[in-house]
């Protein structure tokens, strides 16, 4: 029970990485708040997770990424109910690959909206929990970023820029809040088996991406959630300002990796 009785708030957590994070934290004994817009969907997920994990301390709190003021209201609601917030997992992320192309084709409006909603939610939620964390002697903020924030791509100029900014924000929070006992780290997933990836990306893109990954498969959401548990737990108490890539080695090998791997397989 590595997270026994820790109060953990996970945004955008009714599916994908967020849902896996809620499940993983619940299995480790945490008091987990699923922050989401759709209460009915969240309540269904919570009922399933209570049965699956045996942890009855999984709750819903309203959060709408399109309304930044809900970052403050969700933090206030959890702090009032529990008296503390030990961990915030900033899981929300949004992109429209059909609109977010290269710099020549992506409209200024799309660029600014994409950066604002991704970066704005991470900033606003972090700012909202910090007073409570300070009051209770510290905490851990975990930002779910993306490998896109490190490695430039031929498309998704806005999403990549937003995630890059989140990476830097992670380091800024780590430096500025260390004296208050607050740690901040980021997890940078590569391609992960989620509904969002399935719905947004073509098979050709996914195949091309995976050919450049030494571990030639997508991540499971549970593999990302395992890192969430680590950064939430006391075992990472001396770890802050880190950008942990969980990408199957994407970007690590020579740019010729995909072609050379195919050649080696044929020998």
C-alpha positions as CSV (number, residue, x, y, z in Angstrom):
1,X,0.0,0.0,0.0
2,X,2.5,2.6,-1.2
3,X,0.0,5.4,-1.3
4,X,-2.0,4.5,1.8
5,X,-4.5,7.3,2.6
6,X,-2.8,9.8,0.3
7,X,-5.3,12.2,-1.3
8,X,-4.8,12.1,-5.0
9,X,-6.6,14.2,-7.6
10,X,-6.5,13.1,-11.3
11,X,-7.9,15.3,-14.0
12,X,-9.6,14.0,-17.2
13,X,-9.7,10.5,-15.7
14,X,-12.7,8.6,-17.1
15,X,-10.6,6.9,-19.8
16,X,-7.1,6.2,-21.1
17,X,-4.1,7.1,-19.0
18,X,-6.1,9.1,-16.5
19,X,-8.4,6.1,-15.7
20,X,-5.4,3.8,-15.4
21,X,-3.8,6.2,-13.0
22,X,-6.9,6.3,-10.8
23,X,-7.0,2.5,-10.8
24,X,-3.3,2.2,-10.0
25,X,-3.5,4.7,-7.2
26,X,-6.6,3.1,-5.7
27,X,-4.9,-0.3,-5.7
28,X,-2.1,1.2,-3.6
29,X,-4.5,2.4,-1.0
30,X,-5.0,6.1,-2.0
31,X,-8.1,8.3,-1.6
32,X,-8.6,9.1,-5.2
33,X,-10.7,11.9,-6.8
34,X,-11.7,11.4,-10.4
35,X,-12.0,14.9,-11.8
36,X,-14.2,14.9,-14.9
37,X,-16.9,16.8,-16.8
38,X,-19.3,13.9,-17.3
39,X,-20.6,12.8,-13.9
40,X,-22.6,9.9,-15.1
41,X,-19.6,8.4,-16.9
42,X,-17.4,9.0,-14.0
43,X,-19.8,7.4,-11.5
44,X,-20.0,4.3,-13.7
45,X,-16.2,4.1,-13.8
46,X,-16.0,4.6,-10.1
47,X,-18.4,1.8,-9.4
48,X,-16.3,-0.5,-11.6
49,X,-13.1,0.5,-9.9
50,X,-14.4,0.0,-6.4
51,X,-15.3,-3.5,-7.4
52,X,-12.0,-4.1,-9.1
53,X,-9.7,-2.7,-6.5
54,X,-11.6,-3.2,-3.3
55,X,-11.0,0.4,-2.5
56,X,-14.1,2.3,-1.6
57,X,-12.4,5.7,-1.4
58,X,-12.8,6.7,-5.0
59,X,-14.8,9.8,-5.5
60,X,-16.1,12.2,-8.3
61,X,-15.3,15.9,-8.5
62,X,-16.5,18.2,-11.2
63,X,-13.9,19.5,-13.7
64,X,-14.3,20.9,-17.1
65,X,-11.1,21.6,-19.1
66,X,-13.0,24.2,-21.2
67,X,-13.8,26.2,-18.0
68,X,-10.5,27.0,-16.2
69,X,-12.3,28.2,-13.1
70,X,-13.2,24.6,-12.4
71,X,-9.6,24.0,-11.6
72,X,-10.0,26.1,-8.6
73,X,-13.4,24.8,-7.6
74,X,-12.3,21.1,-7.8
75,X,-9.3,21.8,-5.7
76,X,-11.4,23.7,-3.1
77,X,-13.9,20.8,-3.0
78,X,-11.3,18.1,-2.4
79,X,-9.5,20.2,0.2
80,X,-12.7,20.9,2.0
81,X,-13.7,17.2,2.0
82,X,-10.3,15.7,2.9
83,X,-8.4,18.6,4.6
84,X,-5.5,18.0,2.3
85,X,-4.4,17.3,-1.3
86,X,-1.2,15.2,-1.4
87,X,-0.9,14.6,-5.2
88,X,-2.2,16.3,-8.3
89,X,-2.0,14.4,-11.6
90,X,-2.5,16.9,-14.5
91,X,-3.6,14.4,-17.1
92,X,-5.7,16.6,-19.4
93,X,-4.4,16.9,-22.9
94,X,-6.2,17.8,-26.2
95,X,-5.3,18.0,-29.9
96,X,-7.0,18.0,-33.2
97,X,-4.6,16.4,-35.7
98,X,-6.9,17.4,-38.6
99,X,-6.4,21.1,-37.7
100,X,-3.1,21.1,-35.9
101,X,-0.7,20.7,-38.9
102,X,2.6,22.4,-39.7
103,X,3.4,26.1,-39.2
104,X,2.3,27.0,-42.7
105,X,-1.1,25.4,-42.5
106,X,-2.2,25.7,-38.8
107,X,-4.2,28.8,-38.2
108,X,-3.2,31.2,-35.5
109,X,-6.6,30.6,-33.8
110,X,-6.0,26.8,-33.7
111,X,-2.5,27.3,-32.4
112,X,-3.5,29.6,-29.6
113,X,-6.5,27.6,-28.6
114,X,-4.5,24.4,-28.5
115,X,-1.7,25.9,-26.4
116,X,-4.1,27.7,-24.1
117,X,-6.2,24.7,-23.2
118,X,-3.3,22.4,-22.7
119,X,-0.9,24.7,-20.9
120,X,-3.7,26.7,-19.2
121,X,-5.2,23.7,-17.5
122,X,-1.9,22.4,-16.2
123,X,-1.0,25.9,-14.9
124,X,-4.4,26.6,-13.4
125,X,-4.8,23.2,-11.6
126,X,-1.2,23.4,-10.3
127,X,-1.8,26.9,-9.0
128,X,-5.1,25.8,-7.4
129,X,-3.6,23.0,-5.3
130,X,-0.4,24.6,-4.2
131,X,-1.9,26.6,-1.2
132,X,-3.3,23.4,0.2
133,X,-0.1,21.5,-0.3
134,X,1.9,24.3,1.3
135,X,-0.4,24.3,4.3
136,X,0.1,20.6,4.8
137,X,3.8,20.6,4.4
138,X,4.2,19.5,0.7
139,X,2.9,17.4,-2.1
140,X,3.6,16.0,-5.5
141,X,2.4,17.5,-8.8
142,X,2.7,15.1,-11.8
143,X,2.2,16.5,-15.3
144,X,1.3,14.1,-18.1
145,X,3.2,15.6,-21.0
146,X,4.3,13.9,-24.2
147,X,7.3,12.8,-26.2
148,X,6.0,15.5,-28.6
149,X,7.3,18.1,-26.3
150,X,10.9,16.9,-26.8
151,X,11.1,15.8,-30.4
152,X,9.8,18.1,-33.2
153,X,7.4,16.6,-35.7
154,X,6.2,17.5,-39.2
155,X,2.7,18.2,-37.8
156,X,0.9,19.1,-34.6
157,X,2.9,22.3,-34.2
158,X,0.6,23.6,-31.5
159,X,0.4,20.4,-29.4
160,X,4.1,19.9,-29.4
161,X,4.6,23.6,-28.4
162,X,2.1,23.2,-25.6
163,X,3.8,20.0,-24.2
164,X,7.2,21.6,-24.5
165,X,5.9,24.5,-22.4
166,X,4.5,22.1,-19.9
167,X,7.9,20.4,-19.6
168,X,9.5,23.8,-18.7
169,X,6.6,24.7,-16.4
170,X,7.3,21.4,-14.6
171,X,10.9,22.4,-14.0
172,X,9.8,25.9,-12.9
173,X,7.4,24.6,-10.3
174,X,10.0,22.1,-9.1
175,X,12.5,25.0,-8.5
176,X,10.0,27.5,-7.1
177,X,8.1,25.2,-4.7
178,X,10.9,22.9,-3.4
179,X,11.3,25.0,-0.3
180,X,7.6,24.4,0.4
181,X,8.0,20.6,0.2
182,X,6.3,20.4,-3.2
183,X,7.8,18.3,-5.9
184,X,6.9,18.5,-9.6
185,X,7.7,15.9,-12.3
186,X,6.5,15.1,-15.7
187,X,5.8,11.9,-17.6
188,X,6.3,12.0,-21.3
189,X,4.5,9.0,-22.9
190,X,5.0,7.9,-26.5
191,X,2.2,6.4,-28.4
192,X,-0.2,4.8,-26.0
193,X,-3.2,2.4,-26.4
194,X,-6.0,4.8,-25.7
195,X,-9.3,5.7,-27.4
196,X,-7.9,9.1,-28.2
197,X,-5.0,7.7,-30.2
198,X,-7.2,5.2,-32.0
199,X,-9.7,7.9,-32.9
200,X,-7.3,10.6,-33.9
201,X,-4.4,8.9,-35.7
202,X,-4.3,6.9,-38.9
203,X,-3.0,3.4,-39.1
204,X,-0.2,4.7,-41.4
205,X,0.9,7.2,-38.9
206,X,0.9,4.7,-36.0
207,X,2.9,2.1,-38.1
208,X,5.4,4.8,-39.1
209,X,5.8,5.9,-35.5
210,X,6.3,2.5,-34.1
211,X,8.9,1.6,-36.7
212,X,11.1,4.2,-35.1
213,X,10.6,2.7,-31.6
214,X,13.1,0.0,-30.5
215,X,10.2,-1.5,-28.5
216,X,7.9,-1.8,-31.5
217,X,4.5,-1.5,-29.8
218,X,2.3,1.0,-28.1
219,X,2.5,1.6,-24.4
220,X,-0.3,0.2,-22.2
221,X,-2.0,2.9,-20.1
222,X,-1.1,0.8,-17.0
223,X,2.6,1.3,-17.9
224,X,2.2,5.0,-17.7
225,X,0.2,4.7,-14.5
226,X,3.0,2.8,-12.9
227,X,5.2,5.9,-13.2
228,X,2.4,8.0,-11.7
229,X,2.4,5.8,-8.6
230,X,6.2,6.2,-8.3
231,X,6.1,10.0,-8.4
232,X,3.1,10.0,-6.0
233,X,4.8,7.7,-3.5
234,X,7.3,8.6,-0.8
235,X,10.0,6.6,-2.5
236,X,10.4,9.5,-5.0
237,X,10.7,12.1,-2.2
238,X,14.1,13.2,-3.5
239,X,13.0,13.4,-7.1
240,X,11.8,16.6,-8.6
241,X,12.0,18.5,-11.9
242,X,12.4,15.3,-13.9
243,X,11.0,14.7,-17.4
244,X,10.5,10.9,-17.6
245,X,10.1,9.6,-21.1
246,X,8.1,6.4,-21.4
247,X,8.2,5.9,-25.2
248,X,9.6,2.5,-25.9
249,X,12.9,4.2,-26.8
250,X,11.3,6.5,-29.5
251,X,13.9,9.1,-30.5
252,X,16.8,7.2,-28.9
253,X,18.1,5.4,-32.0
254,X,19.6,6.6,-35.2
255,X,17.0,8.1,-37.6
256,X,17.7,5.2,-39.9
257,X,16.5,2.7,-37.2
258,X,13.2,1.8,-38.9
259,X,14.9,1.0,-42.3
260,X,17.8,-0.8,-40.7
261,X,15.6,-2.9,-38.4
262,X,13.7,-4.1,-41.5
263,X,16.9,-5.0,-43.3
264,X,18.2,-6.9,-40.2
265,X,15.0,-8.8,-40.0
266,X,15.3,-10.0,-43.6
267,X,18.9,-11.3,-43.1
